[in-house]
Each structure stands twice: as C-alpha cells, then as structure tokens.
C-alpha cells in the first residue's frame, strides 16, 4: 500500500499520458518516445552521481565538511560551493540528493543554496556548450550576471527562512 | 560526453575507496542505492511529465511566440516556457541557437535559457521532498524573476537594444 502511495505521482502522469494518446495519438506517442529517451538519459547520468554521494557520505566526516563549508567558513565556503556545483554534470534534480548529504554533514544553509544555484546554471560542461551554440558574448554575459545572482538569491532565501524552518529542512535531510 | 567524465571520476574514487576500506565502500554503495531508491518514484513521475510537456510544446510552437518583436510579453512567455520545460543542455543550447536563427530575440532567448536552467516547475515535487514547500516555491519564484534580469542585461549587451 505504501508502495502504491509512493508511486502515486508517477501513476497519475502515466494515466495523463494514456488519456493523451486517446485524444491525440501523435502527441501521445511522441510523449512516450521523449519519456523513453529521458529515462535512458536518467539511467545513464544518475549512477555516478549517487555513487559519488555515497562515497562522500562515508568518507568525509562531518567535522571536515563543517570546517570547510559550515558556519563561519566564510568566503572559502562560498567558493567551494560554487566550484562543486559548477564541476558537476547532470540535470538539476541530481543536485538535490547531494544537497541532502551536505545538510547531513552540517554545511551552512546559504552554501547549500549556492551549490544548488551553481549546479543549476554555472555548470562548466554546460557553459562550454553554451559558448559554442550561442556565442562568447552571450555565454560570458550570462555567467557574469549569474554569479552575483546566485549568491543574492541564496541570501534572500536564507533571510526568508526562519531558524525553525531551516531546522526542519535539516532534520528532513537526515531521513533521506 | 560530460557523463563519461562523471563515470571516470566515480570509478576512480570507488576503486580508491575499495582499496582503502572494503567495508566502507560497501556501505557507500548501499547508501547510494538507498538514496536513489528513495527518490526514484519522483524521478519517474517527473520524466513522464516532461515527455508530455515536450510533446505538446515543440520548437516550432516556441519560435512562433517569442520573436524579436514580441517584447516583454515574449520575454515573459519565454521564461514561462523555460520554467515549465526541462530540456537537457545539449539539446537546449542548439535549440536556442536555432530559435535565434529563426527570428527569436536575444532578450527572449536569454530569459528562456535562464529560466530553463534555474527554474524547474516539473521537478518541483523532487525539490519539495528535499527542501519543503516554502523554500522550493520561493527559490523557483526568485529564479524566475531573476531570469528577467538576465534577459534585460543579455538584451542590452548582446542584442544591443
């Protein structure tokens, strides 16, 4: 029963796609084709991310992580959050499980958010793609706007989330 | 291509870990599997949803509504499309380049790319599972607003408006 409950969202999307096929066969079939493609992509991209986060969880102690990225880690913590986020590959949903490990290890909240921001938009492999597809001016302008933007968004979010909410998010990360 | 790099890094660290401590490595793999299994239902749902959305909004449709003349309304629409869809970068950037060639404006493409990467409406269920409703929604709203800033600056610098 809990199994069914966990997959509720997936089942709903499956039903929607089924209905779509009945309404418009062409679009419905295309939806399944794209899903199959994304599924293959997910199976390909996800394994190393999770292996790395498992290793991170086991090998790097909470103390080390807190020292480098925890409260009082200052500029070093921010820079590290940027570098780790930017060095990654994979879609944004790959960042969340790693963020959970960060929180378990006592990484400062604003640094977790900077990491998410960096992963979402300053990824180095993506930057290279952008550079070749949209040109140097476009890619560099966007990067230069994004770096302060990510930090700003992280701090705004921090100021809106009170200590109680923050603690709840950290407690939740323990269970994931 | 980038994924191979991730594989190489993961395998290198895994080998190093195994060499140093077999038991810890096993524990790491168990943790990796547990985290994956935990989030799998959300992943599957998101992927299916993306399939439906991408099938409904194709490149042709997108380029029709975000031309250079579309102004801020076009910027808003581009950002909204970017926010809803979830296209991998190696498809998104060539698509964006194609849209530019077909008459989309720089400002609109700036908004589209920015929202595409930073805002994730369809991945929201995954995000909420990790960060809770309040933070997830706020992060996405701020990122959405931020894509207008990016659009404006890209329009000024690259488009020369």
Interface residues (C-beta under 8 A of the other chain):
Chain A: X6 X7 X8 X9 X10 X12 X13 X14 X16 X17 X20 X27 X28 X30 X31 X32 X33 X34 X35 X36 X38 X39 X41 X42 X44 X45 X46 X47 X48 X49 X50 X51 X52 X53 X54 X55 X57 X58 X59 X88 X89 X90 X91 X92 X93 X96 X97 X99 X100 X113 X116 X117 X120 X121 X123 X125 X126 X129 X130 X132 X133 X134 X135 X137 X138 X141 X142 X145 X146 X149 X153 X156 X157 X160 X161 X165 X168 X169 X172 X173 X176
Chain B: X1 X2 X3 X5 X6 X7 X9 X10 X11 X13 X14 X17 X24 X25 X27 X28 X29 X30 X31 X32 X33 X35 X36 X38 X39 X41 X42 X43 X44 X45 X46 X47 X48 X49 X50 X51 X52 X54 X55 X56 X86 X88 X89 X90 X93 X94 X96 X97 X100 X106 X109 X110 X113 X114 X117 X118 X120 X123 X125 X126 X127 X129 X130 X131 X132 X134 X135 X138 X139 X142 X143 X146 X149 X150 X153 X154 X157 X158
